């Protein structure tokens, strides 16, 4: 019976390793080509009924049609979006768990000293998806009907309360910009999402809020809220009779919301590109355009690279505003 030398055994082992490596490589490449083969989960780090929830659901069904797989929206509000964001940061980088993000992804690093993840290092950008201006609304019985009357009211009765979707959210940033531009004193009241915030203002518990028109419309229609102004550089198509804040004497004021999609870090480029292409198809559907018209939303799909640049710029921008405030609180 022939005997194998150590050299022969070593050669066979090396050949097997090479064969297995090639096999695994071909298997991985095959999986990338087939992606997706199961449901994709989009984590929305806000409460149901808020702006983020509306944005995700506006095109989720069309994304499902495009990729021919279910798309599941999972609301994981709390911790100023940290709870839901952390879920995605720690998920497998396989393209099946995604994160809908807004301004808080860029502001939290400046607001929260110890986050359970690193931004942007622990994420892979897929692309921005939508932008829109906000409505600036007040409880129906507030004795002010426009920006100048509001500023005059604050001088007489003192600080007014303003509901936000949490520190660092787009609504909170708009409030900060408005305070800085006008000198008005506002007391922020944070909520877990725009939906609960709008309900409390409509109920008369809080004076003001900035948020998307989809959250404001039911309360405007019922007469429980009134629209003082809008936050963009141009008037909203849904409320052309309402002047922008800039038109009402606050020069160059503009606060626009952006939303984007992130995946966990190290998600393969092939999957990132497939998801970006699928978003392009689903976001261009006429039904999606119609839904977004409710909030005067505009589809702004960017490349992954452009979104990465935006994230870095926004992180640097808000660090200049919030880090000095945090340091002052500590002192």
C-alpha positions as CSV (number, residue, x, y, z in Angstrom):
1,X,0.0,0.0,0.0
2,X,1.5,3.4,-1.0
3,X,2.6,5.7,1.8
4,X,2.2,9.5,1.8
5,X,5.2,11.7,2.7
6,X,4.8,14.8,4.9
7,X,5.4,16.8,1.8
8,X,2.6,15.1,0.0
9,X,0.2,15.6,2.9
10,X,1.2,19.3,3.1
11,X,0.6,19.7,-0.6
12,X,-2.9,18.1,-0.4
13,X,-3.8,20.3,2.6
14,X,-2.7,23.4,0.7
15,X,-4.7,22.3,-2.4
16,X,-7.8,21.8,-0.2
17,X,-7.4,25.2,1.4
18,X,-7.2,26.8,-2.0
19,X,-10.2,24.9,-3.3
20,X,-12.3,25.9,-0.2
21,X,-11.2,29.5,-0.5
22,X,-12.2,29.6,-4.2
23,X,-15.5,27.9,-3.4
24,X,-16.3,30.3,-0.6
25,X,-15.4,33.2,-2.9
26,X,-17.6,32.0,-5.7
27,X,-20.4,31.4,-3.1
28,X,-20.1,34.9,-1.7
29,X,-20.1,36.4,-5.2
30,X,-23.2,34.3,-6.1
31,X,-24.9,35.6,-3.0
32,X,-24.1,39.2,-4.0
33,X,-25.6,38.6,-7.4
34,X,-28.8,37.2,-6.0
35,X,-29.3,40.0,-3.4
36,X,-31.8,40.4,-2.0
37,X,-33.2,36.9,-1.3
38,X,-35.3,37.8,1.8
39,X,-37.1,40.7,3.5
40,X,-35.3,44.0,4.1
41,X,-35.8,45.7,7.4
42,X,-35.7,49.6,7.6
43,X,-35.3,50.8,11.2
44,X,-37.0,54.2,11.8
45,X,-35.6,55.6,15.1
46,X,-38.7,57.6,15.7
47,X,-42.2,56.9,17.1
48,X,-44.9,55.8,14.7
49,X,-46.9,58.6,13.2
50,X,-44.0,61.1,13.0
51,X,-42.2,62.6,10.1
52,X,-39.6,59.8,9.8
53,X,-42.3,57.2,9.9
54,X,-44.3,58.9,7.1
55,X,-41.1,59.3,4.9
56,X,-40.2,55.6,5.2
57,X,-43.8,54.4,4.5
58,X,-44.2,56.8,1.5
59,X,-41.9,54.6,-0.7
60,X,-41.4,51.3,1.2
61,X,-44.1,49.5,-0.9
62,X,-42.5,50.6,-4.1
63,X,-39.1,49.5,-2.9
64,X,-40.6,46.1,-2.1
65,X,-42.0,45.9,-5.7
66,X,-38.6,46.9,-7.1
67,X,-36.6,44.4,-5.2
68,X,-39.3,41.7,-5.2
69,X,-39.0,41.1,-1.5
70,X,-40.9,42.4,1.6
71,X,-39.8,45.7,3.1
72,X,-40.5,45.9,6.8
73,X,-40.7,49.2,8.7
74,X,-39.6,48.9,12.3
75,X,-40.2,51.9,14.6
76,X,-37.5,52.0,17.3
77,X,-37.9,55.5,18.9
78,X,-36.1,56.6,22.1
79,X,-32.9,58.0,23.3
80,X,-33.0,60.8,20.8
81,X,-32.8,58.2,18.0
82,X,-29.8,56.4,19.6
83,X,-31.9,53.2,20.4
84,X,-32.8,52.5,16.8
85,X,-29.5,53.7,15.4
86,X,-27.6,51.4,17.6
87,X,-29.6,48.4,16.4
88,X,-28.4,49.1,12.8
89,X,-24.8,49.9,13.9
90,X,-24.6,46.4,15.4
91,X,-26.4,44.6,12.6
92,X,-24.8,42.3,10.1
93,X,-23.4,44.2,7.1
94,X,-25.4,42.2,4.6
95,X,-27.9,44.8,3.3
96,X,-30.9,43.4,5.1
97,X,-31.0,45.9,7.9
98,X,-31.1,49.6,7.0
99,X,-31.5,52.9,8.9
100,X,-33.6,55.9,7.9
101,X,-31.7,59.0,9.3
102,X,-32.3,62.7,9.6
103,X,-30.4,65.5,11.2
104,X,-30.0,63.7,14.6
105,X,-27.4,61.3,13.1
106,X,-25.2,64.4,12.6
107,X,-26.0,66.2,15.8
108,X,-25.9,63.4,18.3
109,X,-22.1,63.2,18.3
110,X,-22.0,66.8,19.6
111,X,-24.9,66.4,22.0
112,X,-24.2,63.1,23.6
113,X,-20.8,62.5,25.1
114,X,-20.8,58.7,25.0
115,X,-22.6,57.1,22.1
116,X,-22.7,53.3,21.7
117,X,-21.5,53.7,18.1
118,X,-19.3,56.0,16.0
119,X,-20.6,58.3,13.4
120,X,-20.0,58.0,10.5
121,X,-17.4,55.2,11.0
122,X,-20.0,52.5,12.0
123,X,-22.2,53.1,8.9
124,X,-22.2,52.8,5.2
125,X,-24.1,55.5,3.3
126,X,-26.6,54.4,0.7
127,X,-27.9,57.8,-0.3
128,X,-30.1,60.8,0.7
129,X,-33.7,60.3,-0.4
130,X,-35.9,63.3,0.3
131,X,-35.8,67.0,1.4
132,X,-38.6,69.3,2.5
133,X,-39.3,72.6,4.3
134,X,-41.4,72.6,7.5
135,X,-44.4,74.5,8.7
136,X,-44.1,76.7,11.7
137,X,-47.3,76.3,13.7
138,X,-48.9,77.5,16.9
139,X,-51.7,76.3,19.2
140,X,-55.0,77.8,17.9
141,X,-55.5,80.1,20.9
142,X,-52.0,81.7,20.9
143,X,-52.5,85.4,20.5
144,X,-50.2,85.7,17.5
145,X,-50.9,85.0,13.8
146,X,-47.5,85.6,12.2
147,X,-43.8,85.8,13.0
148,X,-43.7,89.5,14.0
149,X,-46.7,89.2,16.3
150,X,-45.0,86.2,17.9
151,X,-41.9,88.1,18.5
152,X,-43.9,91.0,20.0
153,X,-45.8,88.5,22.2
154,X,-42.6,87.0,23.6
155,X,-41.3,90.4,24.6
156,X,-44.5,91.0,26.7
157,X,-45.1,87.7,28.3
158,X,-41.7,86.1,28.3
159,X,-40.4,82.7,26.9
160,X,-42.7,80.6,24.8
161,X,-42.6,76.8,24.7
162,X,-41.7,74.9,21.5
163,X,-42.2,71.2,21.0
164,X,-39.4,69.2,19.2
165,X,-38.7,65.7,18.2
166,X,-35.8,65.6,20.6
167,X,-32.5,67.4,21.0
168,X,-30.6,67.4,17.7
169,X,-33.6,66.6,15.5
170,X,-34.5,68.7,12.5
171,X,-37.3,70.3,14.5
172,X,-34.9,71.2,17.3
173,X,-32.4,72.6,14.9
174,X,-35.0,74.8,13.2
175,X,-35.9,76.1,16.7
176,X,-32.3,76.8,17.4
177,X,-31.8,78.6,14.1
178,X,-35.0,80.7,14.7
179,X,-33.8,81.7,18.2
180,X,-30.4,82.7,16.9
181,X,-31.9,84.7,14.0
182,X,-34.5,86.6,16.1
183,X,-33.2,86.6,19.7
184,X,-36.6,85.2,20.8
185,X,-36.6,83.1,24.0
186,X,-38.0,79.6,23.5
187,X,-38.2,76.7,26.0
188,X,-37.7,73.4,24.1
189,X,-40.1,70.5,25.1
190,X,-38.6,67.3,23.6
191,X,-40.8,64.4,22.4
192,X,-40.0,61.0,20.9
193,X,-41.4,62.0,17.5
194,X,-43.2,64.7,15.6
195,X,-46.5,62.9,15.9
196,X,-46.7,63.2,19.7
197,X,-45.3,66.7,19.6
198,X,-48.0,67.9,17.2
199,X,-50.7,66.4,19.3
200,X,-49.6,68.2,22.4
201,X,-49.4,71.6,20.7
202,X,-52.8,71.0,19.1
203,X,-54.1,70.2,22.6
204,X,-52.8,73.5,23.9
205,X,-50.1,72.1,26.2
206,X,-47.2,73.7,24.2
207,X,-47.2,76.9,22.2
208,X,-45.2,76.2,19.0
209,X,-43.5,73.6,16.8
210,X,-41.7,73.2,13.5
211,X,-42.5,70.0,11.6
212,X,-43.5,68.6,8.3
213,X,-46.9,69.4,6.8
214,X,-48.0,65.8,7.0
215,X,-48.1,66.0,10.8
216,X,-49.6,69.5,10.8
217,X,-52.4,69.1,8.2
218,X,-54.9,67.1,10.3
219,X,-54.6,69.6,13.1
220,X,-54.7,72.6,10.8
221,X,-57.9,71.2,9.1
222,X,-59.5,70.7,12.5
223,X,-58.7,74.2,13.6
224,X,-56.6,73.1,16.6
225,X,-53.4,74.5,15.0
226,X,-52.6,77.6,12.9
227,X,-49.8,78.1,10.5
228,X,-47.6,81.1,11.2
229,X,-45.0,80.7,8.5
230,X,-43.0,78.1,6.6
231,X,-39.3,77.4,6.9
232,X,-37.9,77.2,3.4
233,X,-36.6,79.8,1.0
234,X,-39.8,79.4,-1.1
235,X,-43.5,79.2,-0.2
236,X,-45.0,75.7,0.1
237,X,-47.2,74.5,-2.8
238,X,-49.7,73.2,-0.2
239,X,-50.0,76.6,1.5
240,X,-49.0,79.3,-1.1
241,X,-50.8,82.0,0.9
242,X,-48.5,81.6,3.9
243,X,-45.3,83.6,3.9
244,X,-41.9,82.1,4.7
245,X,-40.1,83.2,7.8
246,X,-37.6,85.1,5.6
247,X,-40.5,87.0,3.9
248,X,-41.7,88.0,7.4
249,X,-38.6,89.9,8.2
250,X,-36.1,87.3,9.4
251,X,-33.5,87.7,6.6
252,X,-32.1,84.7,4.8
253,X,-33.8,82.2,7.3
254,X,-34.0,78.7,5.9
255,X,-34.4,75.4,7.7
256,X,-34.8,72.3,5.4
257,X,-35.2,68.7,6.5
258,X,-33.2,66.0,4.8
259,X,-33.5,62.2,5.1
260,X,-31.2,59.4,4.0
261,X,-30.5,55.7,4.2
262,X,-27.5,54.1,6.0
263,X,-26.4,50.5,6.3
264,X,-24.0,49.0,8.8
265,X,-20.2,49.6,8.2
266,X,-18.5,47.2,5.8
267,X,-21.6,46.5,3.7
268,X,-20.3,45.3,0.3
269,X,-20.1,48.0,-2.4
270,X,-22.1,45.7,-4.8
271,X,-25.0,45.7,-2.3
272,X,-24.8,49.4,-1.6
273,X,-25.0,50.1,-5.4
274,X,-28.0,47.7,-5.8
275,X,-29.8,49.4,-3.0
276,X,-29.1,52.9,-4.4
277,X,-30.4,51.8,-7.8
278,X,-33.5,50.2,-6.3
279,X,-34.2,53.5,-4.4
280,X,-33.9,55.4,-7.6
281,X,-36.6,53.3,-9.2
282,X,-39.0,53.3,-6.3
283,X,-38.6,57.0,-5.5
284,X,-39.4,58.0,-9.0
285,X,-42.8,56.2,-9.0
286,X,-45.8,58.6,-9.5
287,X,-47.5,57.3,-6.4
288,X,-44.5,58.2,-4.3
289,X,-44.4,61.7,-5.8
290,X,-48.1,62.1,-4.9
291,X,-47.6,61.0,-1.3
292,X,-44.7,63.3,-0.8
293,X,-46.7,66.2,-2.1
294,X,-48.5,66.2,1.2
295,X,-45.4,67.4,2.9
296,X,-44.1,69.4,-0.1
297,X,-41.3,66.9,-0.3
298,X,-38.8,66.7,-3.1
299,X,-37.0,63.5,-4.1
300,X,-33.2,64.1,-3.8
301,X,-31.5,60.8,-4.2
302,X,-27.8,61.2,-4.0
303,X,-24.9,58.8,-4.6
304,X,-23.4,57.0,-1.6
305,X,-20.3,59.2,-1.9
306,X,-22.3,62.4,-1.9
307,X,-24.2,61.3,1.2
308,X,-20.9,60.5,3.0
309,X,-19.7,64.0,2.2
310,X,-23.0,65.6,3.5
311,X,-22.8,63.6,6.7
312,X,-19.2,64.8,7.5
313,X,-20.1,68.4,6.7
314,X,-23.3,68.3,8.9
315,X,-21.4,66.6,11.8
316,X,-18.8,69.4,11.7
317,X,-21.5,72.1,11.3
318,X,-23.5,71.1,14.4
319,X,-20.4,70.4,16.5
320,X,-19.6,74.1,16.3
321,X,-23.1,74.9,17.7
322,X,-23.7,72.2,20.3
323,X,-20.3,71.3,21.7
324,X,-19.8,74.8,23.3
325,X,-23.3,74.6,24.8
326,X,-22.6,71.1,26.2
327,X,-19.3,72.4,27.7
328,X,-21.1,75.4,29.2
329,X,-23.7,73.1,30.9
330,X,-20.9,71.0,32.4
331,X,-19.1,74.1,33.8
